[in-house]
Amino acid sequence: MNRAVRTRRLASPVRVALTRDLAGPLDGAWWPHTASIADELPELIGALSPRLGEIRAISINWSSLEGPPDLDALNHVTRMAATRVVGHQRLMTISGAQASAGLLVVPCRTSTALAVAVMRRAAGLPVLPAEADRREFQTADEIVCAARAECALWFQQLGVPTRAPVGDSHPAVIV
């Protein structure tokens, strides 16, 4: 399957951001163009194969019966309380022959500003001081923090060895 993907030409580029070191538990984010994740999965595999090697397994933490979370609804809150629960996030692990990556799946209908902020925060990309004060980046911090905790718990349930958490100082690469 990996070889067939490499010959396809994409109408739209794969929107994925990864940390440089893949030290997880959350290594980045993927923002599909449509709600049909299965249709976009071959392109994601093609984009990640150079970093992960031949893809051997993909795991997800949601059911096909669950609707995607509405991240933009979180962005309309002007001030989040310290005890706020962001809610269940869609996570996936992609295991390759050389490495594995834990990804936060950003729902396709998420606003561009928030989706980009979430992807940058999940990949540990630097944020300019002027951007850090924007509501989208503050919301993205909450979403990514919740996703990292949920990913660590999910890895524990799957029996995946715990990896060191990714800090914001790690440089990242957008594939």
Sequence and secondary structure as in RCSB ss.txt:
>XXXX:A:sequence
MNRAVRTRRLASPVRVALTRDLAGPLDGAWWPHTASIADELPELIGALSPRLGEIRAISINWSSLEGPPDLDALN
HVTRMAATRVVGHQRLMTISGAQASAGLLVVPCRTSTALAVAVMRRAAGLPVLPAEADRREFQTADEIVCAARAE
CALWFQQLGVPTRAPVGDSHPAVIV
>XXXX:A:secstr
 HHHHHT   SS   EEEESS  SS  EEE  SSS HHHHHHHHHHHHHHHH SEEEEEESS TTS    HHHHH
T SS  TT       EEEEEESS EEEEEE  TTS HHHHHHHHHHHTT    HHHHTSHHHHHHHHHHHHHHHH
HHHHHHHHT        TTS EEE 
